[in-house]
Amino acid sequence: MSPSRRRRRASPAWEGRKRIIVATFPGRGLYARHLGHPEGVDGVHRPTVRAQHAGPVFGRSWLVRHLDEVDVVHVHGLPSRLSAEEVASAADEIRESGKPLVVTGYHLSDPTGRADQDFRAQLDALIPRADAVVTLTESAAEEMRHRWQVEPIVLPHPHAVDFVRMRQERQRYRSGEFVVGAHLAGLNLPTDPLRLVMALTAAIGRLQSAGRRIRLSVHLHETVLDPGAAGYSPLLVRRIEELVRARGGLVRVHRPFTESQLWDHLFSLDLSVVPGLHGSHSVWPEACADLGTQALLPALTHAATQRPCLVYDDSGEAGAVAESLHTALTTAIEQGCLWRADPEERWAERVKVAESLRSLYERLIGEDA
């Protein structure tokens, strides 16, 4: 049946399946919300997941009070404030209770970019204590095998965009220009943001000189111009504006997008240039695939293997990065949108993810016999 057709919302006990209650941490975010069957017929209840408000976070204090209410604990992210010792204590609490612990390696390095050594220590305390581990890509699975001698189950990142929006038609180069966007957020990147903008504008300049019509927009969060914020960078913003405007582009400073605003923004682009990423995986290539926007990601990241995308090398000097970007931009302009996700396939993929997790939980709690 097509995902575009109206569907019945099932009860937790569907066709006699036992309800499995899973404490999922963190309980806020698109990834956690989309782990379940889109019709709700997998019989998996995730009481910690909240669509709009933050649910409880992983930690021993919550577990002591609520472990007897759940069948499985599934962790795919950790609060940065927890020490490795506190993570180990929480994991040991789960093991002593007899409840299974599942860990998803969504990020294998610190997604905040602030304290990767502490983050690695958290993972070193958590992953070896897990009864099962999951990750999103084969490249991440290989890293996990090497670091912790575990054998992860690889399940793809579920769709990001809703199925109605996924079906929106788009025209190639709607404005007659090739629209390129780069979102630099608060300028807290693992690579130099100025070097990236210099390389990107140089690559675009070469293409414009060759007669290509390209419009660039660069987006920043408002904290970069807030004197009270840690990311206050007015001189850097001014230099970025000079470079972008020299190529006829615009710099926009605004509050972080809501999910809906982000989808609208990405849908308005022909190509989204993703800067260096902290962490390992990202919703960005998923949303671009859902919307039919080409994604251009740094080559040396697991996120670049999530969905078909273009890649560039951001590890060298500005000139080398510019050359890599020029090659990727040329390919993007010439090939157009080749990789838009099919809603039927995305629906089936999410069902497969949900049922795979259901089967894993059943095996761990001894309900698969």
Contacts in CASP RR format, 6 or more apart in sequence:
PFRMAT RR
TARGET T0000
AUTHOR 0000-0000-0000
METHOD contacts of the structure
MODEL  1
MSPSRRRRRASPAWEGRKRIIVATFPGRGLYARHLGHPEGVDGVHRPTVR
AQHAGPVFGRSWLVRHLDEVDVVHVHGLPSRLSAEEVASAADEIRESGKP
LVVTGYHLSDPTGRADQDFRAQLDALIPRADAVVTLTESAAEEMRHRWQV
EPIVLPHPHAVDFVRMRQERQRYRSGEFVVGAHLAGLNLPTDPLRLVMAL
TAAIGRLQSAGRRIRLSVHLHETVLDPGAAGYSPLLVRRIEELVRARGGL
VRVHRPFTESQLWDHLFSLDLSVVPGLHGSHSVWPEACADLGTQALLPAL
THAATQRPCLVYDDSGEAGAVAESLHTALTTAIEQGCLWRADPEERWAER
VKVAESLRSLYERLIGEDA
1 7 0 8 1.000
2 343 0 8 1.000
2 344 0 8 1.000
3 38 0 8 1.000
3 163 0 8 1.000
3 343 0 8 1.000
3 344 0 8 1.000
3 346 0 8 1.000
3 347 0 8 1.000
4 163 0 8 1.000
4 164 0 8 1.000
4 167 0 8 1.000
4 343 0 8 1.000
7 38 0 8 1.000
7 39 0 8 1.000
8 39 0 8 1.000
9 39 0 8 1.000
9 40 0 8 1.000
10 39 0 8 1.000
10 40 0 8 1.000
10 41 0 8 1.000
10 43 0 8 1.000
12 19 0 8 1.000
12 40 0 8 1.000
12 43 0 8 1.000
12 45 0 8 1.000
13 19 0 8 1.000
13 43 0 8 1.000
14 40 0 8 1.000
14 41 0 8 1.000
14 42 0 8 1.000
14 43 0 8 1.000
15 41 0 8 1.000
17 42 0 8 1.000
17 43 0 8 1.000
18 43 0 8 1.000
18 367 0 8 1.000
19 43 0 8 1.000
19 44 0 8 1.000
19 45 0 8 1.000
20 43 0 8 1.000
20 44 0 8 1.000
20 45 0 8 1.000
20 71 0 8 1.000
20 72 0 8 1.000
20 358 0 8 1.000
20 361 0 8 1.000
20 362 0 8 1.000
20 365 0 8 1.000
20 367 0 8 1.000
21 45 0 8 1.000
21 46 0 8 1.000
21 47 0 8 1.000
21 69 0 8 1.000
21 70 0 8 1.000
21 71 0 8 1.000
21 72 0 8 1.000
22 44 0 8 1.000
22 45 0 8 1.000
22 46 0 8 1.000
22 70 0 8 1.000
22 71 0 8 1.000
22 72 0 8 1.000
22 73 0 8 1.000
22 74 0 8 1.000
22 361 0 8 1.000
23 46 0 8 1.000
23 47 0 8 1.000
23 48 0 8 1.000
23 63 0 8 1.000
23 66 0 8 1.000
23 67 0 8 1.000
23 70 0 8 1.000
23 72 0 8 1.000
23 73 0 8 1.000
23 74 0 8 1.000
24 32 0 8 1.000
24 35 0 8 1.000
24 46 0 8 1.000
24 48 0 8 1.000
24 49 0 8 1.000
24 74 0 8 1.000
24 76 0 8 1.000
25 48 0 8 1.000
25 56 0 8 1.000
25 57 0 8 1.000
25 58 0 8 1.000
25 73 0 8 1.000
25 74 0 8 1.000
25 75 0 8 1.000
25 76 0 8 1.000
25 77 0 8 1.000
25 78 0 8 1.000
26 32 0 8 1.000
26 54 0 8 1.000
26 55 0 8 1.000
26 57 0 8 1.000
26 58 0 8 1.000
26 76 0 8 1.000
26 77 0 8 1.000
26 79 0 8 1.000
27 46 0 8 1.000
27 48 0 8 1.000
27 49 0 8 1.000
27 50 0 8 1.000
27 54 0 8 1.000
27 55 0 8 1.000
27 56 0 8 1.000
27 57 0 8 1.000
28 49 0 8 1.000
28 50 0 8 1.000
28 53 0 8 1.000
28 54 0 8 1.000
28 55 0 8 1.000
30 160 0 8 1.000
30 259 0 8 1.000
30 283 0 8 1.000
31 76 0 8 1.000
31 106 0 8 1.000
31 157 0 8 1.000
31 158 0 8 1.000
31 283 0 8 1.000
32 46 0 8 1.000
32 49 0 8 1.000
32 76 0 8 1.000
33 49 0 8 1.000
33 51 0 8 1.000
34 158 0 8 1.000
34 159 0 8 1.000
34 160 0 8 1.000
34 350 0 8 1.000
35 46 0 8 1.000
35 158 0 8 1.000
35 353 0 8 1.000
35 354 0 8 1.000
35 357 0 8 1.000
36 42 0 8 1.000
36 44 0 8 1.000
36 46 0 8 1.000
36 350 0 8 1.000
36 353 0 8 1.000
36 354 0 8 1.000
36 357 0 8 1.000
37 43 0 8 1.000
37 44 0 8 1.000
37 350 0 8 1.000
37 351 0 8 1.000
37 354 0 8 1.000
37 355 0 8 1.000
38 163 0 8 1.000
38 347 0 8 1.000
38 350 0 8 1.000
38 351 0 8 1.000
38 354 0 8 1.000
40 354 0 8 1.000
42 354 0 8 1.000
42 355 0 8 1.000
42 357 0 8 1.000
42 358 0 8 1.000
43 358 0 8 1.000
44 354 0 8 1.000
44 357 0 8 1.000
44 358 0 8 1.000
44 361 0 8 1.000
47 69 0 8 1.000
47 70 0 8 1.000
48 55 0 8 1.000
48 56 0 8 1.000
49 55 0 8 1.000
56 62 0 8 1.000
56 66 0 8 1.000
57 79 0 8 1.000
58 75 0 8 1.000
58 77 0 8 1.000
58 78 0 8 1.000
58 79 0 8 1.000
58 82 0 8 1.000
58 87 0 8 1.000
58 90 0 8 1.000
59 79 0 8 1.000
59 82 0 8 1.000
59 86 0 8 1.000
59 90 0 8 1.000
60 86 0 8 1.000
60 89 0 8 1.000
60 90 0 8 1.000
60 93 0 8 1.000
63 73 0 8 1.000
63 90 0 8 1.000
63 93 0 8 1.000
63 94 0 8 1.000
63 97 0 8 1.000
64 93 0 8 1.000
67 73 0 8 1.000
67 93 0 8 1.000
67 94 0 8 1.000
67 97 0 8 1.000
67 99 0 8 1.000
68 97 0 8 1.000
70 99 0 8 1.000
71 99 0 8 1.000
71 100 0 8 1.000
71 361 0 8 1.000
71 365 0 8 1.000
72 99 0 8 1.000
72 100 0 8 1.000
72 101 0 8 1.000
72 102 0 8 1.000
72 361 0 8 1.000
72 364 0 8 1.000
72 365 0 8 1.000
73 94 0 8 1.000
73 99 0 8 1.000
73 100 0 8 1.000
73 101 0 8 1.000
73 102 0 8 1.000
74 101 0 8 1.000
74 102 0 8 1.000
74 103 0 8 1.000
74 104 0 8 1.000
74 357 0 8 1.000
75 101 0 8 1.000
75 102 0 8 1.000
75 103 0 8 1.000
75 104 0 8 1.000
75 126 0 8 1.000
76 103 0 8 1.000
76 104 0 8 1.000
76 105 0 8 1.000
76 106 0 8 1.000
76 134 0 8 1.000
77 104 0 8 1.000
77 106 0 8 1.000
77 107 0 8 1.000
78 87 0 8 1.000
78 119 0 8 1.000
78 122 0 8 1.000
78 123 0 8 1.000
78 126 0 8 1.000
80 110 0 8 1.000
80 112 0 8 1.000
80 114 0 8 1.000
80 115 0 8 1.000
80 118 0 8 1.000
80 119 0 8 1.000
82 90 0 8 1.000
82 122 0 8 1.000
83 118 0 8 1.000
83 121 0 8 1.000
83 122 0 8 1.000
84 118 0 8 1.000
84 121 0 8 1.000
84 122 0 8 1.000
84 124 0 8 1.000
84 125 0 8 1.000
85 125 0 8 1.000
87 122 0 8 1.000
87 125 0 8 1.000
87 126 0 8 1.000
88 125 0 8 1.000
88 126 0 8 1.000
88 129 0 8 1.000
91 101 0 8 1.000
91 125 0 8 1.000
91 126 0 8 1.000
91 129 0 8 1.000
91 130 0 8 1.000
92 129 0 8 1.000
94 100 0 8 1.000
94 101 0 8 1.000
95 101 0 8 1.000
95 129 0 8 1.000
100 131 0 8 1.000
100 132 0 8 1.000
100 361 0 8 1.000
100 364 0 8 1.000
100 365 0 8 1.000
101 129 0 8 1.000
101 130 0 8 1.000
101 131 0 8 1.000
102 130 0 8 1.000
102 131 0 8 1.000
102 132 0 8 1.000
102 133 0 8 1.000
102 134 0 8 1.000
102 360 0 8 1.000
102 361 0 8 1.000
102 364 0 8 1.000
103 126 0 8 1.000
103 127 0 8 1.000
103 130 0 8 1.000
103 132 0 8 1.000
103 133 0 8 1.000
103 134 0 8 1.000
104 133 0 8 1.000
104 134 0 8 1.000
104 135 0 8 1.000
104 136 0 8 1.000
105 123 0 8 1.000
105 127 0 8 1.000
105 133 0 8 1.000
105 134 0 8 1.000
105 135 0 8 1.000
105 136 0 8 1.000
105 140 0 8 1.000
105 144 0 8 1.000
105 152 0 8 1.000
105 280 0 8 1.000
106 135 0 8 1.000
106 136 0 8 1.000
106 280 0 8 1.000
106 281 0 8 1.000
107 119 0 8 1.000
107 279 0 8 1.000
107 280 0 8 1.000
107 281 0 8 1.000
108 123 0 8 1.000
108 140 0 8 1.000
108 143 0 8 1.000
108 144 0 8 1.000
108 147 0 8 1.000
108 279 0 8 1.000
108 280 0 8 1.000
108 302 0 8 1.000
109 116 0 8 1.000
109 119 0 8 1.000
109 120 0 8 1.000
109 278 0 8 1.000
109 279 0 8 1.000
109 280 0 8 1.000
110 116 0 8 1.000
110 118 0 8 1.000
110 119 0 8 1.000
110 120 0 8 1.000
110 278 0 8 1.000
110 279 0 8 1.000
111 278 0 8 1.000
111 279 0 8 1.000
111 280 0 8 1.000
112 278 0 8 1.000
113 188 0 8 1.000
113 190 0 8 1.000
113 278 0 8 1.000
113 279 0 8 1.000
123 148 0 8 1.000
124 148 0 8 1.000
127 133 0 8 1.000
127 144 0 8 1.000
127 148 0 8 1.000
127 150 0 8 1.000
128 148 0 8 1.000
128 150 0 8 1.000
130 150 0 8 1.000
131 364 0 8 1.000
132 153 0 8 1.000
132 360 0 8 1.000
132 364 0 8 1.000
133 144 0 8 1.000
133 148 0 8 1.000
133 150 0 8 1.000
133 151 0 8 1.000
133 152 0 8 1.000
133 153 0 8 1.000
134 152 0 8 1.000
134 153 0 8 1.000
134 154 0 8 1.000
134 155 0 8 1.000
134 357 0 8 1.000
134 360 0 8 1.000
135 141 0 8 1.000
135 144 0 8 1.000
135 152 0 8 1.000
135 153 0 8 1.000
135 154 0 8 1.000
135 155 0 8 1.000
136 154 0 8 1.000
136 155 0 8 1.000
136 156 0 8 1.000
136 157 0 8 1.000
136 281 0 8 1.000
136 302 0 8 1.000
136 306 0 8 1.000
137 154 0 8 1.000
137 156 0 8 1.000
137 281 0 8 1.000
137 302 0 8 1.000
137 305 0 8 1.000
137 306 0 8 1.000
138 154 0 8 1.000
138 305 0 8 1.000
139 302 0 8 1.000
139 305 0 8 1.000
140 152 0 8 1.000
140 280 0 8 1.000
140 281 0 8 1.000
140 302 0 8 1.000
141 152 0 8 1.000
141 154 0 8 1.000
143 302 0 8 1.000
144 150 0 8 1.000
144 152 0 8 1.000
145 151 0 8 1.000
145 152 0 8 1.000
153 356 0 8 1.000
153 360 0 8 1.000
155 353 0 8 1.000
155 356 0 8 1.000
155 357 0 8 1.000
156 306 0 8 1.000
156 349 0 8 1.000
156 353 0 8 1.000
157 281 0 8 1.000
157 283 0 8 1.000
157 286 0 8 1.000
157 306 0 8 1.000
158 286 0 8 1.000
158 346 0 8 1.000
158 349 0 8 1.000
158 350 0 8 1.000
158 353 0 8 1.000
159 166 0 8 1.000
159 286 0 8 1.000
159 290 0 8 1.000
159 341 0 8 1.000
159 346 0 8 1.000
159 349 0 8 1.000
159 350 0 8 1.000
160 263 0 8 1.000
160 283 0 8 1.000
160 286 0 8 1.000
160 287 0 8 1.000
160 290 0 8 1.000
161 263 0 8 1.000
161 287 0 8 1.000
161 290 0 8 1.000
161 291 0 8 1.000
163 343 0 8 1.000
163 346 0 8 1.000
163 347 0 8 1.000
165 263 0 8 1.000
165 267 0 8 1.000
165 290 0 8 1.000
165 291 0 8 1.000
166 290 0 8 1.000
166 291 0 8 1.000
166 341 0 8 1.000
166 343 0 8 1.000
166 346 0 8 1.000
167 343 0 8 1.000
168 267 0 8 1.000
168 291 0 8 1.000
170 267 0 8 1.000
170 291 0 8 1.000
170 292 0 8 1.000
170 337 0 8 1.000
172 270 0 8 1.000
172 336 0 8 1.000
172 337 0 8 1.000
173 179 0 8 1.000
173 270 0 8 1.000
175 215 0 8 1.000
176 213 0 8 1.000
177 213 0 8 1.000
177 214 0 8 1.000
177 215 0 8 1.000
178 212 0 8 1.000
178 213 0 8 1.000
178 214 0 8 1.000
178 215 0 8 1.000
178 270 0 8 1.000
178 271 0 8 1.000
178 332 0 8 1.000
178 333 0 8 1.000
179 214 0 8 1.000
179 215 0 8 1.000
179 217 0 8 1.000
179 268 0 8 1.000
179 269 0 8 1.000
179 270 0 8 1.000
179 271 0 8 1.000
180 200 0 8 1.000
180 204 0 8 1.000
180 214 0 8 1.000
180 215 0 8 1.000
180 216 0 8 1.000
180 217 0 8 1.000
180 269 0 8 1.000
180 270 0 8 1.000
180 271 0 8 1.000
180 272 0 8 1.000
180 273 0 8 1.000
180 329 0 8 1.000
181 216 0 8 1.000
181 217 0 8 1.000
181 218 0 8 1.000
181 219 0 8 1.000
181 269 0 8 1.000
181 271 0 8 1.000
181 272 0 8 1.000
181 273 0 8 1.000
182 196 0 8 1.000
182 197 0 8 1.000
182 200 0 8 1.000
182 216 0 8 1.000
182 217 0 8 1.000
182 218 0 8 1.000
182 219 0 8 1.000
182 272 0 8 1.000
182 273 0 8 1.000
182 274 0 8 1.000
182 275 0 8 1.000
183 218 0 8 1.000
183 219 0 8 1.000
183 272 0 8 1.000
183 274 0 8 1.000
183 275 0 8 1.000
184 193 0 8 1.000
184 196 0 8 1.000
184 197 0 8 1.000
184 218 0 8 1.000
184 219 0 8 1.000
184 220 0 8 1.000
184 240 0 8 1.000
184 275 0 8 1.000
185 219 0 8 1.000
185 220 0 8 1.000
185 221 0 8 1.000
185 256 0 8 1.000
186 220 0 8 1.000
186 221 0 8 1.000
186 223 0 8 1.000
186 224 0 8 1.000
186 231 0 8 1.000
187 193 0 8 1.000
187 220 0 8 1.000
187 224 0 8 1.000
187 231 0 8 1.000
187 233 0 8 1.000
187 236 0 8 1.000
188 231 0 8 1.000
188 278 0 8 1.000
189 196 0 8 1.000
189 275 0 8 1.000
189 276 0 8 1.000
189 278 0 8 1.000
190 276 0 8 1.000
190 277 0 8 1.000
190 278 0 8 1.000
191 275 0 8 1.000
191 276 0 8 1.000
191 298 0 8 1.000
191 314 0 8 1.000
191 315 0 8 1.000
193 236 0 8 1.000
193 240 0 8 1.000
193 275 0 8 1.000
194 236 0 8 1.000
194 239 0 8 1.000
194 240 0 8 1.000
195 317 0 8 1.000
195 318 0 8 1.000
195 321 0 8 1.000
196 275 0 8 1.000
196 276 0 8 1.000
196 314 0 8 1.000
196 321 0 8 1.000
197 218 0 8 1.000
197 240 0 8 1.000
197 243 0 8 1.000
197 244 0 8 1.000
198 243 0 8 1.000
198 318 0 8 1.000
198 322 0 8 1.000
199 318 0 8 1.000
199 319 0 8 1.000
199 321 0 8 1.000
199 322 0 8 1.000
199 324 0 8 1.000
199 325 0 8 1.000
200 216 0 8 1.000
200 273 0 8 1.000
200 322 0 8 1.000
200 325 0 8 1.000
201 216 0 8 1.000
201 243 0 8 1.000
201 244 0 8 1.000
201 246 0 8 1.000
201 247 0 8 1.000
202 318 0 8 1.000
202 319 0 8 1.000
202 322 0 8 1.000
202 325 0 8 1.000
202 326 0 8 1.000
203 322 0 8 1.000
203 323 0 8 1.000
203 325 0 8 1.000
203 326 0 8 1.000
203 329 0 8 1.000
204 214 0 8 1.000
204 216 0 8 1.000
204 247 0 8 1.000
204 329 0 8 1.000
205 214 0 8 1.000
205 247 0 8 1.000
206 326 0 8 1.000
207 214 0 8 1.000
207 326 0 8 1.000
207 329 0 8 1.000
207 330 0 8 1.000
207 333 0 8 1.000
208 214 0 8 1.000
208 247 0 8 1.000
212 333 0 8 1.000
214 247 0 8 1.000
214 329 0 8 1.000
214 333 0 8 1.000
215 248 0 8 1.000
215 249 0 8 1.000
216 244 0 8 1.000
216 247 0 8 1.000
216 248 0 8 1.000
216 249 0 8 1.000
216 250 0 8 1.000
217 249 0 8 1.000
217 250 0 8 1.000
217 251 0 8 1.000
217 252 0 8 1.000
217 269 0 8 1.000
218 240 0 8 1.000
218 244 0 8 1.000
218 249 0 8 1.000
218 250 0 8 1.000
218 251 0 8 1.000
218 252 0 8 1.000
219 251 0 8 1.000
219 252 0 8 1.000
219 253 0 8 1.000
219 254 0 8 1.000
219 265 0 8 1.000
220 237 0 8 1.000
220 240 0 8 1.000
220 251 0 8 1.000
220 252 0 8 1.000
220 253 0 8 1.000
220 254 0 8 1.000
221 253 0 8 1.000
221 254 0 8 1.000
221 255 0 8 1.000
221 256 0 8 1.000
222 253 0 8 1.000
222 254 0 8 1.000
222 255 0 8 1.000
223 229 0 8 1.000
223 230 0 8 1.000
223 231 0 8 1.000
223 232 0 8 1.000
224 231 0 8 1.000
224 232 0 8 1.000
224 233 0 8 1.000
224 234 0 8 1.000
224 236 0 8 1.000
224 237 0 8 1.000
224 253 0 8 1.000
225 232 0 8 1.000
225 234 0 8 1.000
225 237 0 8 1.000
225 253 0 8 1.000
226 232 0 8 1.000
237 251 0 8 1.000
237 253 0 8 1.000
240 251 0 8 1.000
241 251 0 8 1.000
244 250 0 8 1.000
244 251 0 8 1.000
245 251 0 8 1.000
257 265 0 8 1.000
262 287 0 8 1.000
263 287 0 8 1.000
263 291 0 8 1.000
266 272 0 8 1.000
266 287 0 8 1.000
266 288 0 8 1.000
266 291 0 8 1.000
266 293 0 8 1.000
267 291 0 8 1.000
267 292 0 8 1.000
267 293 0 8 1.000
269 293 0 8 1.000
270 293 0 8 1.000
270 294 0 8 1.000
270 332 0 8 1.000
270 336 0 8 1.000
270 337 0 8 1.000
271 293 0 8 1.000
271 294 0 8 1.000
271 295 0 8 1.000
271 296 0 8 1.000
271 310 0 8 1.000
271 329 0 8 1.000
271 332 0 8 1.000
272 284 0 8 1.000
272 288 0 8 1.000
272 293 0 8 1.000
272 294 0 8 1.000
272 295 0 8 1.000
272 296 0 8 1.000
273 296 0 8 1.000
273 325 0 8 1.000
274 282 0 8 1.000
274 284 0 8 1.000
274 285 0 8 1.000
274 295 0 8 1.000
274 296 0 8 1.000
274 297 0 8 1.000
274 298 0 8 1.000
274 303 0 8 1.000
275 298 0 8 1.000
275 314 0 8 1.000
276 298 0 8 1.000
276 301 0 8 1.000
276 314 0 8 1.000
277 297 0 8 1.000
277 298 0 8 1.000
277 301 0 8 1.000
277 303 0 8 1.000
279 301 0 8 1.000
280 301 0 8 1.000
280 302 0 8 1.000
280 303 0 8 1.000
281 302 0 8 1.000
281 303 0 8 1.000
281 306 0 8 1.000
282 303 0 8 1.000
282 306 0 8 1.000
284 295 0 8 1.000
284 297 0 8 1.000
284 303 0 8 1.000
285 295 0 8 1.000
285 297 0 8 1.000
285 303 0 8 1.000
285 304 0 8 1.000
285 306 0 8 1.000
285 307 0 8 1.000
285 309 0 8 1.000
286 306 0 8 1.000
286 307 0 8 1.000
287 293 0 8 1.000
288 294 0 8 1.000
288 295 0 8 1.000
288 307 0 8 1.000
288 309 0 8 1.000
289 295 0 8 1.000
289 307 0 8 1.000
289 308 0 8 1.000
289 309 0 8 1.000
289 339 0 8 1.000
289 340 0 8 1.000
289 341 0 8 1.000
290 340 0 8 1.000
290 341 0 8 1.000
290 346 0 8 1.000
291 340 0 8 1.000
292 337 0 8 1.000
292 339 0 8 1.000
292 340 0 8 1.000
292 341 0 8 1.000
293 337 0 8 1.000
294 309 0 8 1.000
294 310 0 8 1.000
294 332 0 8 1.000
294 336 0 8 1.000
294 337 0 8 1.000
294 338 0 8 1.000
294 339 0 8 1.000
295 307 0 8 1.000
295 309 0 8 1.000
295 310 0 8 1.000
296 309 0 8 1.000
296 310 0 8 1.000
296 311 0 8 1.000
296 312 0 8 1.000
296 325 0 8 1.000
296 328 0 8 1.000
296 329 0 8 1.000
296 332 0 8 1.000
297 303 0 8 1.000
297 304 0 8 1.000
297 309 0 8 1.000
297 310 0 8 1.000
297 311 0 8 1.000
297 312 0 8 1.000
298 304 0 8 1.000
298 311 0 8 1.000
298 312 0 8 1.000
298 313 0 8 1.000
298 314 0 8 1.000
299 311 0 8 1.000
299 312 0 8 1.000
299 313 0 8 1.000
299 314 0 8 1.000
300 313 0 8 1.000
300 314 0 8 1.000
300 315 0 8 1.000
304 311 0 8 1.000
307 339 0 8 1.000
307 341 0 8 1.000
308 338 0 8 1.000
308 339 0 8 1.000
309 339 0 8 1.000
310 328 0 8 1.000
310 331 0 8 1.000
310 332 0 8 1.000
311 328 0 8 1.000
312 321 0 8 1.000
312 324 0 8 1.000
312 325 0 8 1.000
312 327 0 8 1.000
312 328 0 8 1.000
313 320 0 8 1.000
313 321 0 8 1.000
313 324 0 8 1.000
314 321 0 8 1.000
314 324 0 8 1.000
359 368 0 8 1.000
361 367 0 8 1.000
362 368 0 8 1.000
END
